[in-house]
């Protein structure tokens, strides 16, 4: 994550995606000072809120809108050609899950790998978070080579076959390795973003946001492993 007073977040959907996979982005929206103020929370909490600019990114040839599941339509605000979303310009890149059969072309994969490769002066890079089959885009871009990663549990055997240089973990809901976070099934994206917020934005505003969303740490222990009953 880069040092900034306002988060710059990209949601990358080069083709259609699962609507639920995009929904965790709203957890960042719940941390907006304006949102916290509208919820009639204390001035102290509001002042600790985290403003952000969120870009919905696709390919230039994809047009102005992308169809998601449930017939939802996502308006695209930037393409991969726009300067505001180039490597070094984003703190977070969220990659929701596409159809698992999709083979992405080099322009898509170069965009993702470019963000993974960029480093600022202290060696930090943008954080990349994938939800469900979003890990397939990361795998095809080769940024998971030599790393541990999570994906949809039912597809882990195929993921191991398609991306043998990645250690696919099938007993955790999400996995963090360096600046790359991967989650398993669809709603695990809520948990991975919640954990990302806990790790990076300690304070009353983040606690209030996650409490209002009712996404609590009781779901998991350690690195995304389900807590035993």
C-alpha positions in Angstrom: 0.0 0.0 0.0 1.4 3.4 -0.9 1.6 6.4 1.5 -1.4 8.6 0.8 -4.0 10.6 2.7 -6.7 9.4 0.3 -6.8 5.8 -1.0 -6.7 5.3 -4.7 -8.5 2.0 -5.5 -9.0 0.2 -8.8 -11.6 -2.5 -9.4 -10.5 -4.4 -12.5 -13.1 -6.1 -14.6 -11.7 -6.9 -18.0 -14.9 -9.0 -18.8 -18.0 -9.9 -16.9 -17.7 -10.7 -13.2 -19.6 -12.0 -10.2 -21.6 -9.2 -8.6 -21.0 -10.5 -5.1 -17.2 -10.4 -5.9 -17.4 -6.7 -6.4 -19.5 -6.0 -3.2 -16.5 -5.9 -0.8 -15.4 -2.6 -2.4 -18.3 -1.0 -0.4 -16.4 -1.7 2.8 -14.0 1.0 1.8 -17.1 3.2 1.0 -18.4 2.7 4.6 -15.1 4.3 5.8 -15.8 7.5 3.9 -16.0 10.4 6.4 -19.3 11.4 4.6 -20.8 8.0 5.2 -19.8 7.9 8.8 -21.2 11.4 9.3 -24.5 10.3 7.7 -24.6 7.5 10.2 -24.6 10.1 13.0 -21.4 8.8 14.5 -19.2 10.9 16.8 -17.0 13.7 15.4 -13.9 11.7 16.5 -14.9 8.7 14.4 -15.8 10.8 11.4 -12.5 12.6 11.5 -10.7 9.2 11.5 -12.6 8.2 8.3 -10.6 7.3 5.2 -11.6 9.0 2.0 -10.9 7.2 -1.2 -11.2 7.5 -5.0 -12.5 4.3 -6.6 -12.0 3.6 -10.3 -14.0 0.9 -12.1 -11.5 -0.2 -14.8 -11.9 -2.3 -17.9 -10.3 -2.6 -21.4 -10.7 0.2 -23.9 -12.6 -2.2 -26.3 -15.0 -3.2 -23.5 -17.1 -0.1 -23.9 -18.7 2.0 -21.2 -20.5 -0.7 -19.3 -19.9 -4.3 -18.2 -22.6 -6.8 -17.5 -22.2 -8.7 -14.2 -24.2 -11.6 -12.8 -27.8 -11.1 -11.8 -28.1 -8.8 -14.9 -26.4 -6.0 -13.1 -24.6 -3.4 -15.2 -21.4 -1.8 -14.1 -20.4 1.6 -15.4 -16.7 1.8 -16.3 -15.0 5.0 -15.2 -11.5 4.3 -16.5 -9.8 2.0 -19.0 -6.3 0.5 -18.7 -5.0 3.3 -21.0 -5.9 6.1 -18.5 -3.1 7.7 -16.6 -4.9 7.7 -13.3 -4.8 3.9 -13.1 -1.3 3.1 -14.3 1.2 1.3 -12.1 2.3 3.6 -9.3 -1.1 5.4 -9.3 -3.1 3.0 -7.3 -2.9 1.8 -3.7 -5.1 -1.2 -4.1 -6.2 -3.2 -7.1 -9.3 -5.4 -6.5 -9.9 -8.2 -9.0 -13.3 -9.8 -8.8 -13.9 -13.2 -10.3 -14.6 -13.7 -14.0 -16.0 -16.8 -15.8 -13.5 -19.5 -14.8 -13.1 -20.6 -18.5 -11.9 -17.2 -19.7 -8.4 -17.0 -21.2 -7.2 -13.4 -21.0 -5.0 -11.7 -23.6 -1.7 -10.1 -23.0 -3.0 -6.6 -22.5 -5.1 -7.7 -19.6 -2.3 -9.7 -18.0 0.2 -6.9 -18.5 -2.0 -4.5 -16.7 -2.1 -6.8 -13.6 1.6 -7.8 -13.7 2.6 -4.1 -14.1 0.9 -3.2 -10.9 2.4 -6.2 -9.1 5.9 -5.3 -10.4 5.8 -1.6 -9.5 7.8 -0.5 -6.5 8.1 2.8 -4.7 11.4 4.0 -3.2 11.0 2.0 0.0 10.2 -1.2 -1.9 6.5 -1.2 -1.2 4.1 -2.0 -4.0 0.4 -1.7 -4.7 -1.7 -4.3 -2.9 -3.6 -6.7 -5.1 -6.7 -8.5 -3.8 -8.5 -11.1 -5.8 -11.9 -12.6 -5.0 -12.9 -16.2 -5.9 -12.0 -16.8 -9.6 -10.1 -13.5 -9.7 -7.1 -15.7 -8.8 -7.3 -17.0 -12.4 -6.4 -13.6 -13.8 -3.5 -13.4 -11.3 -2.4 -16.9 -12.2 -2.4 -16.2 -15.9 -0.5 -13.0 -15.3 2.2 -15.1 -13.6 2.3 -13.0 -10.4 1.5 -16.0 -8.3 4.5 -18.0 -9.3 6.4 -19.3 -6.2 3.6 -18.1 -3.9 0.9 -19.5 -1.7 -2.6 -18.6 -2.9 -6.2 -19.5 -2.3 -9.0 -20.0 -4.8 -12.5 -21.6 -5.1 -12.1 -24.9 -3.2 -13.9 -26.9 -5.9 -11.5 -25.7 -8.5 -8.2 -26.1 -6.6 -7.3 -29.4 -8.5 -7.6 -27.6 -11.8 -5.8 -24.6 -10.5 -2.9 -26.8 -9.4 -2.8 -28.3 -12.9 -3.0 -24.9 -14.7 -0.6 -23.1 -12.4 1.7 -25.7 -11.0 4.3 -23.1 -9.8 1.8 -21.8 -7.2 1.1 -23.5 -3.9 -2.7 -23.7 -3.8 -4.1 -23.8 -0.3 -7.5 -25.4 0.0 -8.1 -25.2 3.8 -8.1 -21.4 4.2 -10.7 -18.9 3.2 -8.0 -16.4 2.2 -4.2 -16.2 1.9 -1.9 -13.2 2.1 1.6 -13.4 0.6 3.4 -10.1 0.5 1.3 -7.6 -1.2 -1.0 -10.2 -2.9 -4.2 -11.3 -1.1 -6.3 -14.2 -2.6 -9.6 -15.4 -1.4 -11.5 -18.6 -1.9 -15.2 -18.7 -2.6 -17.5 -15.8 -3.5 -18.3 -14.2 -0.1 -14.8 -14.8 1.3 -14.1 -11.5 -0.5 -15.9 -9.7 2.3 -13.6 -11.3 4.8 -10.4 -10.6 2.9 -11.2 -6.9 2.5 -12.3 -6.7 6.2 -9.0 -8.2 7.2 -7.1 -5.9 4.9 -8.8 -2.9 6.6 -8.0 -4.3 10.0 -4.3 -4.7 9.1 -3.9 -1.3 7.5 -6.3 1.1 9.1 -6.4 0.6 12.9 -8.7 2.9 14.7 -12.3 3.8 15.6 -13.4 4.5 12.0 -12.4 1.1 10.7 -13.8 -0.6 13.7 -17.1 1.2 13.3 -17.3 0.4 9.6 -16.7 -3.3 10.1 -19.1 -3.4 13.0 -21.9 -1.8 10.9 -21.2 -4.3 8.2 -21.2 -7.1 10.8 -18.0 -8.6 9.5 -16.2 -9.5 12.6 -12.9 -11.4 13.3 -14.8 -14.3 14.7 -15.0 -15.8 11.1 -11.3 -16.8 11.0 -8.1 -17.2 12.9 -4.6 -16.8 11.6 -4.1 -16.5 7.9 -7.7 -17.0 6.8 -8.2 -20.4 8.4 -11.7 -21.2 9.6 -12.1 -21.0 13.4 -13.2 -24.3 14.9 -16.6 -24.4 16.6 
